[in-house]
Amino acid sequence: MATPQTEPATQASETTTELIDGTTLNYVDVIEAVISSLDSDKTAMVNQNDGGHLWKFKYGTVEVFVHLTGQSDEDTLAVWSTVLKLPAKDEAKLFRQLMEMNWTTTLEARFAILEQEVVVLSSRKMADISPSEISRAITIVASLADESDEPLQEQYGQ
């Protein structure tokens, strides 16, 4: 999967949202704090351009991507991680297993196909998002991907 050029993660302050109580929430700071807590090897990289911010970091055996398109209610937070390259052995059985896992184990995340890869992903509009929802989305995707990648690769990898 093609990924944009990245630079070491740095703090940014231009992406803030005022909360109901008048305090200011900086989504970039929240995301970077969550990534810092999960990225024990300090591998985090960030790229900022007109399309928003894109982070990449290593969690266990997987790379996790976090994309923040902006700060408006219509902008999106998307988190994803690849768990298996396609084509795979016995794809019908694999896809059935993934659909069942989508119902039983993925919480707010889900398995999907992106280009020629099976990914775990979560996405949400920014309207009324809280720091705990940001943290939960990143943590669920990272944990689920790290738990799933090796068993799926062992059973279905080429």
N, CA, C and O of each residue as an XYZ file, in Angstrom:
632
protein
N       0.851     -1.172      0.000
C       0.000      0.000      0.000
C       0.889      1.223      0.000
O       1.833      1.300      0.786
N       0.614      2.160     -0.845
C       1.394      3.388     -0.913
C       1.063      4.268      0.279
O      -0.106      4.467      0.609
N       2.108      4.799      0.929
C       1.893      5.706      2.053
C       2.673      6.980      1.796
O       3.752      6.937      1.204
N       2.143      8.114      2.232
C       2.816      9.373      2.015
C       4.126      9.455      2.784
O       4.327      8.738      3.764
N       5.013     10.331      2.334
C       6.236     10.608      3.067
C       5.868     11.133      4.439
O       4.911     11.894      4.584
N       6.623     10.730      5.441
C       6.315     11.172      6.792
C       7.531     11.778      7.449
O       8.666     11.541      7.036
N       7.280     12.559      8.471
C       8.329     13.190      9.251
C       8.105     12.819     10.700
O       6.997     12.426     11.065
N       9.158     12.935     11.564
C       8.942     12.633     12.978
C       7.777     13.449     13.531
O       7.584     14.610     13.168
N       7.004     12.819     14.418
C       5.830     13.475     14.991
C       6.243     14.694     15.806
O       7.187     14.640     16.594
N       5.525     15.792     15.604
C       5.776     17.011     16.361
C       4.450     17.586     16.803
O       3.414     17.295     16.206
N       4.471     18.400     17.846
C       3.259     19.038     18.325
C       2.836     20.128     17.348
O       3.677     20.832     16.789
N       1.538     20.262     17.150
C       0.991     21.319     16.304
C      -0.130     21.991     17.064
O      -0.803     21.345     17.867
N      -0.346     23.276     16.828
C      -1.363     23.964     17.611
C      -2.428     24.642     16.763
O      -3.314     25.299     17.310
N      -2.366     24.500     15.443
C      -3.316     25.215     14.609
C      -4.649     24.505     14.446
O      -5.548     25.055     13.811
N      -4.812     23.321     14.985
C      -6.049     22.578     14.830
C      -6.730     22.446     16.189
O      -6.496     21.484     16.921
N      -7.558     23.404     16.511
C      -8.236     23.418     17.803
C      -9.730     23.594     17.607
O     -10.186     24.111     16.587
N     -10.478     23.157     18.601
C     -11.922     23.305     18.605
C     -12.337     23.798     19.973
O     -11.870     23.286     20.990
N     -13.207     24.786     20.003
C     -13.688     25.299     21.275
C     -14.826     24.421     21.778
O     -15.768     24.118     21.046
N     -14.721     24.018     23.044
C     -15.741     23.186     23.655
C     -16.853     24.045     24.232
O     -16.712     25.264     24.326
N     -17.952     23.422     24.618
C     -19.110     24.133     25.149
C     -18.735     24.982     26.360
O     -19.247     26.089     26.525
N     -17.842     24.468     27.208
C     -17.474     25.212     28.415
C     -16.439     26.308     28.143
O     -15.958     26.942     29.082
N     -16.092     26.538     26.882
C     -15.170     27.604     26.523
C     -13.718     27.175     26.455
O     -12.872     27.950     26.011
N     -13.405     25.951     26.887
C     -12.025     25.481     26.786
C     -11.738     25.078     25.343
O     -12.657     24.856     24.555
N     -10.483     24.989     25.016
C     -10.069     24.656     23.660
C      -9.497     23.247     23.626
O      -8.646     22.894     24.442
N      -9.970     22.444     22.678
C      -9.488     21.084     22.485
C      -8.659     21.037     21.214
O      -9.138     21.406     20.142
N      -7.434     20.590     21.329
C      -6.550     20.451     20.184
C      -6.509     18.969     19.802
O      -5.871     18.167     20.485
N      -7.189     18.609     18.711
C      -7.268     17.215     18.298
C      -5.900     16.631     17.981
O      -5.651     15.460     18.267
N      -5.019     17.417     17.402
C      -3.679     16.934     17.079
C      -2.955     16.533     18.361
O      -2.320     15.480     18.412
N      -3.047     17.359     19.386
C      -2.405     17.030     20.659
C      -2.988     15.761     21.265
O      -2.252     14.932     21.801
N      -4.313     15.603     21.182
C      -4.963     14.404     21.725
C      -4.461     13.168     20.984
O      -4.091     12.177     21.614
N      -4.446     13.216     19.665
C      -3.994     12.079     18.857
C      -2.544     11.748     19.166
O      -2.194     10.580     19.335
N      -1.701     12.766     19.241
C      -0.283     12.513     19.508
C      -0.057     11.958     20.907
O       0.860     11.162     21.108
N      -0.866     12.358     21.873
C      -0.756     11.799     23.222
C      -1.135     10.318     23.226
O      -0.472      9.506     23.871
N      -2.202      9.970     22.505
C      -2.625      8.568     22.425
C      -1.548      7.743     21.729
O      -1.175      6.675     22.213
N      -1.049      8.228     20.606
C      -0.010      7.502     19.874
C       1.220      7.331     20.744
O       1.812      6.251     20.772
N       1.614      8.372     21.450
C       2.782      8.297     22.330
C       2.612      7.219     23.397
O       3.575      6.539     23.751
N       1.395      7.060     23.908
C       1.157      6.050     24.941
C       1.199      4.626     24.376
O       1.493      3.683     25.112
N       0.910      4.458     23.088
C       0.900      3.135     22.464
C       2.215      2.781     21.778
O       2.520      1.601     21.605
N       2.987      3.773     21.392
C       4.189      3.605     20.568
C       5.421      3.483     21.456
O       6.182      4.440     21.598
N       5.622      2.317     22.050
C       6.723      2.134     22.993
C       8.091      2.244     22.322
O       9.068      2.586     22.988
N       8.184      1.965     21.030
C       9.462      2.049     20.313
C       9.725      3.426     19.719
O      10.745      3.631     19.062
N       8.807      4.379     19.946
C       8.954      5.759     19.452
C       9.178      5.796     17.940
O      10.131      6.410     17.460
N       8.294      5.136     17.199
C       8.396      5.061     15.744
C       7.485      6.055     15.039
O       7.487      6.125     13.810
N       6.705      6.827     15.796
C       5.667      7.673     15.199
C       6.235      8.686     14.220
O       7.256      9.328     14.469
N       5.536      8.805     13.097
C       5.864      9.784     12.067
C       4.567     10.501     11.711
O       3.485      9.925     11.832
N       4.671     11.769     11.268
C       3.480     12.513     10.881
C       3.764     13.282      9.603
O       4.878     13.755      9.379
N       2.746     13.399      8.774
C       2.806     14.200      7.561
C       1.605     15.138      7.593
O       0.474     14.709      7.824
N       1.860     16.411      7.361
C       0.777     17.393      7.336
C       0.756     18.058      5.972
O       1.786     18.514      5.475
N      -0.447     18.112      5.359
C      -0.617     18.805      4.084
C      -2.058     19.289      3.991
O      -2.780     19.279      4.988
N      -2.478     19.707      2.814
C      -3.847     20.208      2.644
C      -4.905     19.151      2.964
O      -6.052     19.492      3.250
N      -4.531     17.882      2.917
C      -5.467     16.803      3.226
C      -5.570     16.496      4.700
O      -6.286     15.573      5.087
N      -4.874     17.244      5.531
C      -4.926     17.034      6.972
C      -3.614     16.496      7.506
O      -2.543     16.751      6.956
N      -3.722     15.750      8.586
C      -2.574     15.131      9.245
C      -2.668     13.621      9.067
O      -3.750     13.042      9.166
N      -1.521     12.982      8.802
C      -1.454     11.534      8.715
C      -0.303     11.049      9.579
O       0.852     11.409      9.354
N      -0.633     10.222     10.581
C       0.380      9.632     11.445
C       0.550      8.169     11.090
O      -0.373      7.519     10.599
N       1.751      7.662     11.347
C       2.042      6.236     11.208
C       2.891      5.848     12.408
O       3.847      6.544     12.750
N       2.540      4.728     13.052
C       3.361      4.242     14.151
C       3.263      2.723     14.226
O       2.338      2.116     13.685
N       4.223      2.129     14.899
C       4.283      0.685     15.059
C       3.662      0.309     16.395
O       3.959      0.916     17.424
N       2.800     -0.696     16.367
C       2.211     -1.233     17.584
C       2.333     -2.747     17.513
O       1.658     -3.384     16.704
N       3.165     -3.319     18.332
C       3.403     -4.761     18.264
C       3.951     -5.128     16.903
O       5.018     -4.656     16.508
N       3.222     -5.970     16.181
C       3.690     -6.451     14.869
C       3.062     -5.703     13.693
O       3.281     -6.083     12.543
N       2.282     -4.640     13.958
C       1.581     -3.941     12.872
C       1.955     -2.463     12.822
O       2.428     -1.883     13.799
N       1.728     -1.878     11.652
C       1.805     -0.423     11.493
C       0.384      0.111     11.531
O      -0.517     -0.441     10.901
N       0.196      1.191     12.276
C      -1.113      1.799     12.420
C      -1.064      3.185     11.795
O      -0.096      3.923     11.982
N      -2.116      3.539     11.047
C      -2.231      4.840     10.415
C      -3.406      5.589     11.022
O      -4.466      5.010     11.264
N      -3.211      6.881     11.267
C      -4.264      7.743     11.801
C      -4.340      8.957     10.892
O      -3.343      9.651     10.696
N      -5.528      9.220     10.331
C      -5.699     10.350      9.416
C      -6.787     11.277      9.952
O      -7.929     10.863     10.152
N      -6.423     12.515     10.177
C      -7.347     13.563     10.599
C      -7.455     14.533      9.444
O      -6.473     15.187      9.092
N      -8.654     14.641      8.837
C      -8.794     15.478      7.647
C      -8.934     16.955      7.980
O      -8.676     17.797      7.120
N      -9.333     17.295      9.195
C      -9.484     18.694      9.586
C     -10.270     18.806     10.877
O     -10.417     17.824     11.605
N     -10.776     19.997     11.166
C     -11.418     20.266     12.445
C     -12.918     20.525     12.380
O     -13.557     20.656     13.425
N     -13.492     20.602     11.198
C     -14.921     20.892     11.118
C     -15.733     19.653     11.480
O     -15.202     18.543     11.512
N     -17.014     19.845     11.750
C     -17.892     18.721     12.073
C     -17.943     17.691     10.950
O     -18.169     16.508     11.207
N     -17.738     18.125      9.715
C     -17.804     17.221      8.564
C     -16.475     16.527      8.271
O     -16.435     15.612      7.449
N     -15.387     16.941      8.924
C     -14.109     16.263      8.734
C     -14.141     14.904      9.418
O     -15.070     14.597     10.166
N     -13.118     14.091      9.155
C     -13.126     12.703      9.587
C     -11.831     12.312     10.280
O     -10.746     12.775      9.927
N     -11.975     11.450     11.274
C     -10.852     10.742     11.882
C     -10.940      9.307     11.381
O     -11.964      8.648     11.565
N      -9.884      8.821     10.753
C      -9.841      7.435     10.281
C      -8.579      6.773     10.830
O      -7.499      7.364     10.818
N      -8.727      5.555     11.304
C      -7.617      4.772     11.844
C      -7.663      3.418     11.155
O      -8.731      2.813     11.062
N      -6.510      2.922     10.664
C      -6.494      1.618     10.020
C      -5.141      0.960     10.156
O      -4.131      1.613     10.419
N      -5.143     -0.357      9.971
C      -3.919     -1.147     10.029
C      -4.106     -2.399      9.186
O      -5.151     -3.046      9.248
N      -3.101     -2.736      8.407
C      -3.142     -3.929      7.562
C      -2.866     -5.175      8.394
O      -1.955     -5.196      9.223
N      -3.678     -6.229      8.158
C      -3.459     -7.492      8.857
C      -3.119     -8.651      7.917
O      -2.579     -9.665      8.358
N      -3.433     -8.508      6.621
C      -3.188     -9.597      5.683
C      -3.189     -9.062      4.259
O      -4.055     -8.274      3.881
N      -2.214     -9.497      3.475
C      -2.160     -9.139      2.053
C      -3.004    -10.138      1.262
O      -3.068    -11.321      1.597
N      -3.643     -9.646      0.218
C      -4.423    -10.490     -0.678
C      -3.673    -10.671     -1.980
O      -2.880     -9.795     -2.326
N      -3.866    -11.735     -2.718
C      -4.833    -12.800     -2.483
C      -4.398    -13.684     -1.308
O      -3.236    -13.686     -0.900
N      -5.368    -14.431     -0.784
C      -5.142    -15.311      0.355
C      -5.631    -16.714      0.026
O      -6.378    -16.924     -0.929
N      -5.192    -17.661      0.834
C      -5.697    -19.030      0.701
C      -7.137    -19.069      1.194
O      -7.472    -18.415      2.182
N      -7.969    -19.811      0.531
C      -9.350    -20.051      0.932
C     -10.058    -18.740      1.312
O     -10.514    -18.561      2.441
N     -10.132    -17.848      0.344
C     -10.700    -16.516      0.613
C     -12.151    -16.576      1.074
O     -12.564    -15.752      1.890
N     -12.920    -17.508      0.584
C     -14.315    -17.604      1.027
C     -14.377    -17.864      2.529
O     -15.167    -17.238      3.236
N     -13.555    -18.777      3.014
C     -13.510    -19.073      4.451
C     -12.986    -17.866      5.223
O     -13.516    -17.529      6.282
N     -11.945    -17.213      4.698
C     -11.392    -16.010      5.328
C     -12.460    -14.932      5.460
O     -12.647    -14.372      6.540
N     -13.161    -14.639      4.365
C     -14.147    -13.561      4.390
C     -15.306    -13.887      5.326
O     -15.836    -12.993      5.987
N     -15.700    -15.141      5.389
C     -16.741    -15.532      6.342
C     -16.256    -15.305      7.775
O     -16.993    -14.776      8.607
N     -15.027    -15.703      8.055
C     -14.462    -15.504      9.397
C     -14.400    -14.024      9.746
O     -14.733    -13.637     10.866
N     -13.980    -13.195      8.799
C     -13.898    -11.748      9.051
C     -15.282    -11.153      9.307
O     -15.441    -10.306     10.186
N     -16.278    -11.590      8.546
C     -17.640    -11.097      8.762
C     -18.144    -11.495     10.147
O     -18.782    -10.698     10.833
N     -17.857    -12.717     10.549
C     -18.262    -13.149     11.895
C     -17.529    -12.345     12.963
O     -18.125    -11.958     13.968
N     -16.240    -12.091     12.749
C     -15.466    -11.286     13.707
C     -15.997     -9.855     13.760
O     -15.998     -9.237     14.825
N     -16.447     -9.324     12.623
C     -17.032     -7.976     12.617
C     -18.216     -7.889     13.578
O     -18.457     -6.841     14.177
N     -18.938     -8.969     13.720
C     -20.100     -8.973     14.612
C     -19.694     -9.224     16.067
O     -20.276     -8.638     16.980
N     -18.700    -10.090     16.288
C     -18.438    -10.552     17.648
C     -17.267     -9.894     18.358
O     -17.260     -9.855     19.589
N     -16.270     -9.372     17.637
C     -15.031     -8.982     18.331
C     -14.475     -7.610     18.008
O     -13.499     -7.200     18.634
N     -15.040     -6.887     17.072
C     -14.359     -5.672     16.617
C     -14.824     -4.388     17.290
O     -14.232     -3.336     17.050
N     -15.854     -4.434     18.117
C     -16.378     -3.238     18.785
C     -16.706     -2.181     17.735
O     -17.477     -2.452     16.815
N     -16.126     -0.960     17.855
C     -16.433      0.097     16.882
C     -15.600      0.008     15.608
O     -15.821      0.781     14.675
N     -14.657     -0.911     15.553
C     -13.826     -1.106     14.358
C     -14.471     -2.178     13.482
O     -15.506     -2.747     13.831
N     -13.841     -2.442     12.340
C     -14.333     -3.484     11.452
C     -13.216     -3.914     10.509
O     -12.266     -3.170     10.266
N     -13.351     -5.123      9.987
C     -12.441     -5.594      8.957
C     -12.983     -5.135      7.608
O     -14.194     -5.072      7.401
N     -12.070     -4.816      6.699
C     -12.453     -4.382      5.361
C     -11.303     -4.695      4.407
O     -10.231     -5.131      4.825
N     -11.547     -4.465      3.127
C     -10.500     -4.623      2.121
C     -10.150     -3.241      1.593
O     -11.026     -2.490      1.163
N      -8.880     -2.915      1.628
C      -8.348     -1.666      1.093
C      -7.278     -2.040      0.087
O      -6.248     -2.616      0.438
N      -7.536     -1.704     -1.175
C      -6.666     -2.120     -2.265
C      -6.543     -3.635     -2.201
O      -7.567     -4.311     -2.302
N      -5.387     -4.195     -2.043
C      -5.224     -5.659     -1.976
C      -4.788     -6.093     -0.578
O      -3.911     -6.944     -0.426
N      -5.416     -5.492      0.450
C      -5.074     -5.814      1.827
C      -6.335     -5.902      2.690
O      -7.294     -5.157      2.491
N      -6.310     -6.824      3.645
C      -7.343     -6.864      4.678
C      -6.857     -5.924      5.780
O      -5.733     -6.048      6.267
N      -7.712     -4.994      6.159
C      -7.367     -4.020      7.187
C      -8.400     -4.060      8.310
O      -9.530     -4.516      8.136
N      -7.970     -3.568      9.459
C      -8.889     -3.242     10.544
C      -9.013     -1.733     10.500
O      -8.004     -1.035     10.404
N     -10.239     -1.211     10.570
C     -10.394      0.233     10.485
C     -11.519      0.741     11.365
O     -12.442      0.020     11.745
N     -11.390      2.013     11.662
C     -12.440      2.742     12.359
C     -12.448      4.143     11.781
O     -11.387      4.728     11.562
N     -13.623      4.687     11.532
C     -13.696      6.067     11.052
C     -14.911      6.734     11.658
O     -15.920      6.096     11.959
N     -14.783      8.042     11.828
C     -15.857      8.791     12.474
C     -15.765     10.247     12.079
O     -14.670     10.797     11.957
N     -16.918     10.876     11.877
C     -16.979     12.316     11.663
C     -16.538     13.008     12.948
O     -16.672     12.444     14.033
N     -16.017     14.219     12.834
C     -15.488     14.942     13.989
C     -16.583     15.585     14.844
O     -16.304     16.015     15.963
N     -17.805     15.661     14.352
C     -18.895     16.295     15.096
C     -19.022     15.668     16.481
O     -19.250     14.465     16.609
N     -18.874     16.489     17.509
C     -19.055     16.073     18.905
C     -18.122     14.960     19.359
O     -18.456     14.233     20.294
N     -16.977     14.806     18.733
C     -16.044     13.758     19.159
C     -15.355     14.195     20.453
O     -15.088     15.379     20.661
N     -15.078     13.234     21.302
C     -14.405     13.527     22.568
C     -13.005     12.924     22.554
O     -12.729     12.024     21.761
N     -12.127     13.404     23.416
C     -10.796     12.798     23.507
C     -10.850     11.294     23.796
O     -10.023     10.539     23.285
N     -11.815     10.856     24.611
C     -11.902      9.424     24.918
C     -12.312      8.627     23.681
O     -11.869      7.489     23.525
N     -13.139      9.182     22.799
C     -13.517      8.491     21.565
C     -12.325      8.396     20.616
O     -12.144      7.380     19.944
N     -11.521      9.440     20.560
C     -10.304      9.408     19.740
C      -9.382      8.312     20.253
O      -8.881      7.495     19.480
N      -9.164      8.304     21.557
C      -8.292      7.303     22.171
C      -8.814      5.892     21.931
O      -8.045      4.993     21.591
N     -10.092      5.699     22.104
C     -10.700      4.377     21.929
C     -10.552      3.884     20.491
O     -10.224      2.718     20.270
N     -10.787      4.748     19.523
C     -10.674      4.342     18.116
C      -9.249      3.883     17.789
O      -9.056      2.835     17.173
N      -8.273      4.657     18.199
C      -6.871      4.307     17.909
C      -6.483      3.029     18.640
O      -5.849      2.146     18.063
N      -6.861      2.931     19.900
C      -6.488      1.772     20.715
C      -7.150      0.489     20.216
O      -6.502     -0.556     20.155
N      -8.422      0.556     19.863
C      -9.124     -0.642     19.370
C      -8.501     -1.133     18.073
O      -8.254     -2.329     17.924
N      -8.243     -0.232     17.132
C      -7.662     -0.657     15.851
C      -6.280     -1.257     16.074
O      -5.982     -2.330     15.550
N      -5.437     -0.582     16.842
C      -4.082     -1.084     17.079
C      -4.113     -2.452     17.759
O      -3.404     -3.368     17.341
N      -4.919     -2.593     18.792
C      -4.980     -3.854     19.536
C      -5.544     -4.989     18.696
O      -4.986     -6.086     18.667
N      -6.649     -4.725     18.013
C      -7.278     -5.757     17.196
C      -6.363     -6.191     16.051
O      -6.262     -7.381     15.755
N      -5.708     -5.243     15.416
C      -4.796     -5.584     14.324
C      -3.630     -6.422     14.838
O      -3.257     -7.420     14.222
N      -3.054     -6.011     15.975
C      -1.912     -6.740     16.528
C      -2.313     -8.148     16.963
O      -1.518     -9.079     16.832
N      -3.518     -8.319     17.471
C      -4.000     -9.642     17.883
C      -4.354    -10.527     16.684
O      -4.255    -11.751     16.769
N      -4.762     -9.921     15.581
C      -5.305    -10.676     14.448
C      -4.313    -10.976     13.349
O      -4.477    -11.971     12.644
N      -3.286    -10.153     13.173
C      -2.447    -10.276     11.982
C      -1.733    -11.619     11.896
O      -1.795    -12.272     10.854
N      -1.070    -12.043     12.940
C      -0.307    -13.293     12.863
C      -1.198    -14.525     12.684
O      -0.893    -15.356     11.829
N      -2.287    -14.684     13.450
C      -3.161    -15.845     13.193
C      -3.747    -15.856     11.778
O      -3.819    -16.909     11.144
N      -4.169    -14.677     11.282
C      -4.732    -14.642      9.924
C      -3.664    -14.945      8.876
O      -3.934    -15.658      7.909
N      -2.463    -14.415      9.055
C      -1.381    -14.690      8.106
C      -1.001    -16.162      8.126
O      -0.732    -16.757      7.083
N      -0.982    -16.744      9.321
C      -0.632    -18.172      9.430
C      -1.679    -19.039      8.751
O      -1.332    -19.996      8.059
N      -2.943    -18.722      8.934
C      -4.004    -19.559      8.388
C      -4.284    -19.283      6.905
O      -4.583    -20.212      6.155
N      -4.191    -18.009      6.470
C      -4.637    -17.659      5.120
C      -3.558    -17.052      4.229
O      -3.794    -16.849      3.038
N      -2.384    -16.758      4.775
C      -1.330    -16.147      3.976
C      -0.803    -17.049      2.897
O      -0.844    -18.274      3.019
N      -0.308    -16.445      1.839
C       0.237    -17.209      0.703
C       1.633    -17.690      0.980
O       2.239    -18.347      0.133
